[in-house]
Amino acid sequence: MNGLTGLVVEHIFKQFDNLPVLGDLSLEVKENRMACILGPSGCGKTTLLNIIAGVISPDSGSITGCQDKKVSYLFQETRLLKWKTVRQNIEFVLKDHLPVAERRETVNRYMEMVGLSDFADYYPAKLSGGMKQRVAIARAFAYPANLLLMDEPFNGLDLAMKMSFIKAFTDLWLKDRRTALFVTHNIQEALLLGDEIFVLSNRPAHVKHHITVDIPHQERTLEHPQIIQLENTLYNIITTA
C-alpha cells in the first residue's frame, strides 16, 4: 500500500446560524487507505463529509487532494430508485462512464460480490432492508470513483447484520482499494474498518486524537486482543473531557 497523500483537510471552520459546528479541523488521509471519523452524534461528522464532497462550502480552511477525483457517496439511507431493479440501480451510476457490454459485466461482478446475483431483477420494494443496503454498497463501489465517502452506512443494523455488512464491505475494498473516509459514532465499527481513526471533539469539532490500526483487515475481530485494547483506549479518549 502506498503512502501518497489522498486527501488533506486543513483548518476547516463551519457554522450555521451563528452556531459553530466545525472549528479549526485538520486531518490527512493517505491514498488507498480507509480512514474513520469517530465522534459523538451531532458533532459535525456529516457536515465534514458534505464539505469534502462539495455539497456545502466551509467558511474558512481548505481541502486538497479531491479536486481531480471522482467521489462516490454512501449515505445512511439507501436512496435506491424505486422504479429500477437491483441491476438497473447499480447500472444507473455507470451509464456515462462505460460502454454497454462493460457496464453489464461490472454490474454482474458487484452483484456477485454482495450476494445479490439471484435478485438482479427485483425492485427495491421486494427487498429486505439489509438487501437494499447491499445494493447501495455495490452501487457505491461500482461507480468509478477515486474517493469513497460513507455516512454511518451501518447505522440501525443489529450486530449480526452489521458484522455481515462489515465483512462484505471489507472484502469489496480489499479487492478494489480506493481512498475511503467514513463517519460513525461506533467504536467497534471504526476499529474493524479504519486504518486511521480520527476522534472528533464535541462542537465546534476538531480532531481530538488520532490513532493508526496496523492489524490486517482479514484478521480483525471483536475478540482480537489488540482490538479489545484499542477499544478501551478509544472509549477512555471519547469519555474524557
Beta strands, then each sheet from edge to edge (+ up, - down):
strand 1: 5-16
strand 2: 19-30
strand 3: 34-38
strand 4: 60-64
strand 5: 71-74
strand 6: 147-151
strand 7: 179-184
strand 8: 196-200
strand 9: 207-212
sheet 1: 2+ 1- 4+
sheet 2: 5+ 6+ 7+ 3+ 8+ 9-
end
